[in-house]
Amino acid sequence: MNRLLSKSVLSTAHNTFCRLAAARYASGAGSKENLEKLVQNNKVVVFMKGTPDAPRCGFSNAVVQILNFHGVDNYDAHNVLADEDLRQGVKDFSNWPTIPQVYLNGEFIGGCDILLDMHKNGELIEELQKIGIRSQLLDHPDKQA
């Protein structure tokens, strides 16, 4: 009888823990619902290591520099190093394993390599125009890659 009681108590404790963990993840910074809100919050959203003023990795710095080069300075940046739930959650959300991650108008674009390719081939200018952002490179064609 005592074993059954112990088994029941452990099972209840385990179920409670699982529900609490699931609830925390579902409402935390890395939850699908939260990430959907974040990527819809601004025309340009970047999940990066560090901040635009102090990037903490070369790839995040490159994304910041590309956006600066185009004159895009009004974007939301989220430092994934400050929140492990956010860091893992954004990877799961996009099904993309690396950081930084760039979203334009709520749509996942990719990481540093893709943004760099888009910058080099002129596609980034077009994508920015589609969401109502004029690249400053249009005013300075001599600066284009």
C-alpha positions in Angstrom: 0.0 0.0 0.0 2.8 2.4 0.9 4.5 1.7 -2.5 1.3 2.6 -4.4 1.0 5.8 -2.4 4.6 6.7 -3.1 4.2 5.9 -6.8 1.0 8.0 -7.0 2.7 11.0 -5.3 5.7 10.8 -7.6 3.5 10.5 -10.6 1.5 13.5 -9.5 4.6 15.5 -8.8 6.1 14.6 -12.2 2.8 15.6 -14.0 2.7 18.9 -12.1 6.3 19.6 -13.0 5.7 18.8 -16.7 2.6 21.1 -16.8 4.6 23.9 -15.1 7.5 23.6 -17.5 5.2 23.5 -20.5 3.3 26.6 -19.2 6.6 28.5 -18.6 7.8 27.7 -22.1 4.4 28.5 -23.7 4.3 31.9 -22.1 8.1 32.7 -22.0 10.3 34.8 -24.3 10.9 31.8 -26.5 7.3 30.8 -27.0 5.8 30.7 -30.4 3.1 33.2 -29.4 5.7 35.7 -28.1 8.0 35.3 -31.1 5.0 35.8 -33.5 4.3 39.1 -31.7 8.0 40.1 -31.8 8.5 39.5 -35.5 5.2 41.4 -36.3 6.2 44.3 -34.0 8.4 46.1 -36.6 9.1 45.9 -40.3 12.7 44.8 -39.5 13.5 42.5 -36.6 16.8 41.0 -35.8 17.6 38.3 -33.3 21.3 38.7 -32.6 24.1 38.1 -30.1 24.6 41.4 -28.3 23.0 44.7 -29.3 23.4 46.9 -32.4 25.6 49.2 -30.4 27.7 46.3 -29.0 27.4 43.1 -31.2 28.9 40.1 -29.5 29.8 38.1 -32.6 31.1 38.9 -36.1 28.0 37.6 -37.9 25.7 39.8 -35.7 28.0 42.7 -36.4 27.9 42.1 -40.1 24.1 42.2 -40.1 24.1 45.5 -38.2 26.6 46.9 -40.7 24.6 45.8 -43.7 21.5 47.4 -42.2 23.4 50.6 -41.4 24.8 50.6 -44.9 21.2 50.7 -46.3 20.2 53.3 -43.7 18.0 51.0 -41.8 18.2 52.1 -38.2 14.6 51.7 -37.1 14.5 48.0 -36.3 13.9 45.8 -33.3 17.0 44.0 -32.1 16.7 41.2 -29.5 19.8 40.0 -27.7 19.5 36.2 -27.5 22.5 36.0 -25.1 20.4 37.7 -22.4 17.7 34.9 -22.5 18.3 31.2 -23.2 14.6 30.6 -23.8 14.6 33.3 -26.5 17.8 31.9 -28.0 16.5 28.4 -28.4 12.9 29.5 -29.1 13.8 31.6 -32.1 15.8 28.7 -33.6 12.8 26.4 -33.2 10.4 29.1 -34.4 12.3 29.6 -37.7 13.7 26.1 -38.0 17.1 27.7 -38.5 19.9 26.6 -36.3 22.1 29.8 -36.2 22.0 33.4 -34.9 21.6 36.1 -36.1 18.2 35.8 -37.7 16.6 38.6 -39.8 12.8 39.1 -40.3 11.3 41.5 -42.8 7.6 42.3 -42.4 7.2 39.2 -40.2 8.8 36.9 -42.7 12.0 35.0 -41.9 14.7 36.0 -44.4 17.7 34.1 -43.0 21.0 34.8 -41.3 24.1 36.8 -42.0 25.1 34.9 -45.2 21.7 35.3 -46.8 21.5 39.0 -45.9 25.0 39.5 -47.3 24.1 37.8 -50.6 20.9 39.9 -50.8 23.0 43.0 -50.2 25.5 42.0 -52.9 23.0 41.2 -55.6 20.7 44.1 -54.9 17.8 42.0 -53.7 17.9 43.6 -50.3 17.1 47.0 -51.8 14.0 45.4 -53.5 12.9 43.6 -50.3 13.2 46.8 -48.3 11.2 48.7 -50.9 8.4 46.1 -50.7 8.0 46.9 -47.0 8.2 50.6 -47.4 11.8 51.2 -46.5 13.9 53.2 -49.0 17.6 52.0 -49.0 20.0 54.9 -48.8 22.0 53.1 -51.5 19.4 54.3 -54.0 20.6 57.8 -53.2 24.3 56.8 -53.5 24.6 54.3 -56.3 28.4 54.6 -56.1 28.2 52.8 -52.7 26.4 49.7 -54.0 28.3 46.4 -53.8 
